[in-house]
Amino acid sequence: MRDSWGYADLDPRQLALVTEAERTLETDVVMVYKPARWGTIDSETVSAEGLRPVELDATQLECLQGLEPLVGGVVVAYERTLV
């Protein structure tokens, strides 16, 4: 069975951490995903919204990896590609 993904439910403290990551990394959007039985996220959905993953250096990647246990999901930084 293919892994399915959905958006993670974040409490206000977790949302503040994600917002801080967006500012720190200077990205447009940081999203948090979690495994889901019936996924609502796929790469076509994300790219249709004009988002593409940001290339991160080692320090930036470490920042996101450190955030993952605090928000309970996989964290991905995106930049907008559509105007």
N, C-alpha and C positions, 0 to 999 in steps of 0.2 A: 504494500500500500504506500502510496506517495504521501510525504509529509504535507500537511495543510497548515496554513498560518492565518492568524487573525491579529487584529490590533490588541495590544495589552491594555487592560483597564488600569489606569494610574490614579493614585490618590493625589491630593494637592502637593504633598511633599515630593513625590516622585515626578510630577509634572514640572515642578520648579527645578528639579535636577536636570530634566531634559531641556528645559528652556535655557538654563545656564550652559549646557553643553552646546546648544546652537550658537550662543553668543561667543563662547570660548573658541569653538572651532571655526567660527565665521561661516557657517553653512546656512542654507535657506531653511531646511527642515531636518529635524531628527525624529525618526519614528521608532517605536518600540513594538516588536512583534512577539507573539507567543504561539506555541503549537496549539492547534485547534482541531477538533474532530472534523468539523466542516469548515474548511478555510474560506476566508473572504478576501484574501490577498493573493495576487499573482503578479508576475513581472509585467504582464500586459496592462493590468490595472494601474500600476505605478507609473509606467512609461506614458500611458494615455493622459495622465495628469501632468505631464511635462517635467517629471522628476527623473534624475539619474543619480546613481550613487557617486559620492565624491571620492576621489583618490586621496587617501590619507597617508601621512608619513607615520613612522613608528610611534612617535609620541602621541599623535592624535588618535591612532588606533588603540593605544594603551588606555587613553582617556575613555573611549567608548567601551572597551572591554571591562574597565573598572566600574562603569556605570551599570552594566548588565545585571549583576547580582542585586543591586540596589533597586532596580525597577522590575525585576523578575521577568526579563525577556531578552530578546536579541535586539540590539540597537544598531540602526543604520542611518548614516548621514547622507542627505541628498542636496543637490542643487537644482534649481529650476532651469529648464531648457526652453520653455515656451514663454513668449512675451505676451 
